[in-house]
Amino acid sequence: MNFLKKYLETGDWYKQLFYMSPVCISWLQDTAGGTPLTTGYMVIVCVSGPDIGYELPLVVRNKALALHPAKMRNLFRGVSRIILALARVPQPRIGAFRFNSRDGTIALDNRPITCDTFILESRMSDAAPPRLPQTTYNSVDRFFSSLATFHDEQFQADPNATLSENDCRRQMGTRAFLRSVAHQFINESRTHGPFALYMSDKNAANMIVDRDWNVKAIYDLEWIISGPVDLPHLPSWLTWDAVDDIANDGVEHDGKYAEYDEARKAFMEVFREEEGVADCAALEAALASAGSTSTTLSDVMDETWTSKRIWFYKSIMSIDAMVQIAEAQIIPAFYGSTELPYEQVHRTWAPQADDIVKRKMDDLATYRAQVAAMFEKSCDAQPVGARHALK
């Protein structure tokens, strides 16, 4: 079986991957039998042994990070270094790296497939389910338009995408609204770059830490993409709350937005310290050349927070929290309330919008009947499952 195999120290791997294009990597022939894999793979580093550490949630989850200041700074320092190692070298386009099995090189010529996008693609059972186009992008505008179209097609194809007529109009209206205000959130000076490598799968369980919360290893790196520098680099797990709970600002939601903001400020303090000693000259020069008023990654991250741009990107890149995030953080800036006039706005999403609502209700009824038949239950009114934001 052909496969890629290389053991590299983390720093050397970053140098090879992010400073050269295409990059030559080891290509070996394996003739040993008994392996269950029939596809190629690459081993970046071997993570094993009793002293390597534990998955981050097993050590830290449900702990108030600020109550352990020294350990918190260790954790934030390790995460900051990973973000900076990825982002400090500007990339020429939005996309993802592709491994070339013919000559053992990689190049930035694959579509920018994120972890969330792949989950949405994979859960559809159609013979030809919606897919993010197989292309790279030279502008943020085109990337957003393509991503929004992908979400629209997913909504159309998923028979269980909505729970009621009102919910259907709500989702259609939110999608139309986000398209109409996109120009308010896409930074004009950075629409054509610079682009930066971004870890789209920021699942805390992908990080291995020791008892002092030092980051020892990280895996699931296949979801790294080159994307807009404005993408939400901040860890979503700073308070261990779901993203829609964080987005909802107010006493009725236990002040989780304010709690996350405090954790964010503590993270950014450490991040700026690490940025000050990292070699980020290439990214900073690219930002300045583009005419960006924010010329460091930390400045960009602060700007995305204060401008609500972080929530715009979180909504359009989420698996199932688009509406909740938009209602909590984006819609109020334009309508003064958390809800749109959905009865009118949903009609701007597509022609014959009411026909689409009817078809989605028919799809839902069919879906529920199929599920009920599988479990030999009557098709009573209760929705199948409960929705809660994943990302």
N, C-alpha and C positions, 0 to 999 in steps of 0.2 A: 504494500500500500504506500502511496506517496503521501508525505506529510511534511509540514514545516515544524521545526523544532529548534528552539534557541533559549538558553538560559542567560539572562542578562541582568546586571545590576540596574536598578530603576533609573538612575541618572543617565547611564550609557544608553538605555533604551530610548529615553526622551530625546537625547541628542540625535540618535540615528533617525527617529521617526519624524521629528519636527524641524530638523535643520536641512534635510535633503529631500529632493523629490525628482524622480522616484528613488526609493531607498532599497538597497540590496540587503537581503536577509538570508539566513541559512536555508538551504534546500537539501534535504537528505532523502535517501531511499531507505525505506524500512521493509525488509523482506520477512520479518518475523511473523509467524502466524498467531492466531488466537486473539487478536485485538478486535473489539466489537465495533470500532469506528470504520466507516467506509468513506469518510470525507477528510479533507485536509484540515490541519489545525496547527496553531503555533503556540508554544509554551513560552511566555515571556519570562517568568521566574517561578521557581518551585516554592510554594508556600506550605510548609509542613514543620513538624516538630513540636514538642511540648511547650516551648518557650515563645512561640510565634504570637500568641495572644488569643483574643476572642472577638466574635462579631460585636460591633459597637452597641447594638440594642441590648445585648446580654449583659453589658457592663454599665451602661449609662441610662437606658430607657426609663422614663418616668421620674428621673432625678432632675431637680432644678439645678441647671448647670452652674448658676451664679453662686450656689452654696458650696461649690468646690472650685474656688478661683484658680488655684495652681493647675489642677487637672484640666479645667476648662480651657485655660490658655494653651496647655499642651495640645489639646484636641483641635482648637482653632488654628494653632500654628501649623499642624500637620495638614489640615484641610486647605488652609490658605496656600501652602506651598504647592499642593497638587493643582489647585486652580491656576496659580501663576505659572507653573511649569507648562500647563496646557496652553494658556492664553497669551503668553508673552511674545510668541512669534506670530506675526500676522499672516493670515492665509489669503490666497488670491480669489477665492470664491466660496460660496455656500455649498457644502456637499459632505461627503464622507470618504474615507480611504478605502481603496479596493486592493485586495491582494491578487497579484498576477501569478497564477500557478505555473506559467510557462517559463518565467525567468526569475521568480523569487523576488519581485519588486512590489512596492506599493505606490499608488498615485491617488491624488485627490480628484477622482472622476466618478464617484458613486453618488447616488441620491442621498440627501441628508436624512436618513432613516433614524428616528429616535426610538427609545424604548416604548414610549406611549403610542407612537404611530404604529409600531410593529404589533403591539397588543390589539389595537383597533383593527388592523388588517387581518390578524390571525383569528379573531373571534367570529368572523363572517364565514358561513358555510357555502356561500354561492360558488358556482363554478368559476365565475369571473368577478370576485369581490372588488370593491374600490381599492385602489392602490395610489400611493403618492407617486407621481411620475418619475420615470427613470431619467433624471436630468440633474444637473447642477445649476446654480443660480448666481448671477452677477449683481443682483440688487435685492435689497430687503423687500421692496414692493412686490416683485415677482414671487419671492419665496412665500410671503404672507398670502398672496392671492391663491397660489397653488395649495397651500395648507388649508385655507378656508374652503376651497372647492372640495378638497379631500374630505373635510368634516361634513360638508353638505351632502356629498355622495354617500358617506357612511350613514348619515341620518336617513336618507331616502331608502337605503338598502336594508337597514336593520328593522325587522318586524317588531322588535321590543324596544324601540328607541324612545317611545313616549307612553305616558300613562293615561292620558285623557285628551279631549279636544282642547281644553284650556292649556294643558301642558304642551301640546303640540304647537299651538300658536305662540306660546311663550318661547319655545326653543327656536322656532322659525324667526320670530321677531328679533331675538337676541343675535342670531346669525346675521340678519340684515343690518342691524345696528352696528355690530362690530366692523363690518365692511365699510359702513358709511363714515365711521370716525377713525379709521385706520391712519389716515394722514395726520391726525392729531398726535399719534403716538410713535409713528416711525420717524426717527430723527433724520431730517433731510441731509444734514452734513455727513451722516454715516450710512446713508442708504446704499452706497456703492463700496462700502468698506471703511475701515479695515474689518475683516472677519477674523474670528478667533476660535480656537478649538474649545469645545464645550462638552462637559460630561452630562449627557442627558439622563442617565440613570443614576440619580443621586440617592438611591436607596441606602439608608444608614447601615443595613445589614451587609452591604458590600465592603465595608471597611473593617479591618482587623486592628484592634487596639490592645495595649497592655493594661495592667491595673492602674497605671498612672495616666491613662487615656492618650498615650502617644500613639499615633497612627503607624502601624507596622507594615501593613500591606493593604492593597485594594484590588478588587477584581470586577468582572463584568465591564471591561474597558471597551468591548465591541460597540457600545452605544455612544462612543465619542463622535461628534460631528464638528464640522467647521460651520459656524453660524454667525448671525449678527452679534456684534460685541455687546449689545444691549440685552441679550438673553439673561434670564435670572440665575446668576452664578451663586447666589446665596443658598446655603443649605436649607431645605424646607423643614428639617427635623429639629431646629433649634429649641422648640418648645414641645415637640412631640404631638402637636395638634394637626388635625386635617386642614388642608389648605383652605377649604370653604369656611371652616370655623375661624381661622386666622383672618380671613378677608372681612368677615362681619365685624365691624367696629362698633362697640357700644356695650353698655352695662348688661343688656339682655343676653349678650354672648360672652359674659364673664371677662370682658376686657382682654380677650386673647390676642387681638391685634396689637394692643399696647404692650402686652407681655412679649410678643414676638419682636416688636420694635426695639425693646430694651435689649433683648438677646442679640438682635441684629447690630446694634450699636457696639456691644461688647465684641462681637465677631469682627466688625470693621476696624476697630482699634488695633486688634492683632494683625488683621490683614494688611493695614497700612504699614505696620512695622516690617512685615515680611516683604512687602512690595518695595520698601526702601532699600533693602539689601539684595533684592533679586535683580537680575539683568533684564529689565523690561524696556530697554532703550528702543528696540525695533518697533514694538507696539505703540509706544508713546510718540515716536516720530511719525508713524503712520496716522495716528489720531490727529496730530497737529497738522500734518500735510492735508488731511481731509477737511480741515477747517472746523474741527470739533472744538467746542468750548471746554469740554472735559478731555484732558490730555493724559490721564492715567486711568487704569482700570478701576481703581477705587473711586475716583471721581465719577466715572460712568455708572458704577453700581449705586452710588449715592443719588445720582441724578435720576436713575430709573425708579428709585424708591419714591423720591419726593414728587416726581411727575406722574406717578401711578403707572408708568410704562411697564413696570414689572408685572402688574396685574393684567395688563393687556396681553403680554406674552404668555403668562400663566394660563389665561382663559383660552387662548387659541391653541395652546399646546397640551391642554388637559384631556384626559380620557373622558371624564364625565362631570367636571365641575365648571364648565364654561358659563352656564347660566348663573349659577350661584356667585361666581367671582364677578361677573359683569354687573349683576344687580347690586352687589355690595360695594364695589370699588370704582366702577366706570360709569354706569348709567346715572348715578346721582350728580355727577359733574355736569351733565347736560340737561337732565330733567328735574333735578331737585328732589327726586324720590328714588326709591329702589326699583321701581317698576316702570316699564314702558307702556304706552297705550297699545297693548298687544293686538287688540281687535283690528286696529288700523295698520300698525307697523308690519305685522306678519305678512300682509299682502304685498309688501315690497320685496319679499325674499324670492318669489318666483311667480310667474303668471299662473292664473287659475289656482291660487293658493288654497282656496276653500276645497277644491277638488283633491288637493294633496292631503289636507286634513282628513277628509273622508276616507281616502285610500289608506292612510296610516292607521285609522281606527279599524278598518277592515283587516289590515295586516295584523294588528294587535289581537283582534278576536280570533283570527286563524291561529296565531302563535299560541295563545292561551289554550285553545282547543287541543292543539297538538301536545302541549305540555300536560294538560289534564289527561289526555288519552294515555300518555306514557305512564302516568301514575294512577290511572284508573280512578280519577276524581272528577267531580262535576265541575263545569266551567263557571264557577260563581264569580262574583264581582271583584274579589281582591286581586291586586296586582301581583305579578310573579316576582317575589323578591323585594328587597328594600334597597334604595339607592343611597350611596354615600360616596363622597368624593374620594378618589384613590390618590390623585396627584395634585 
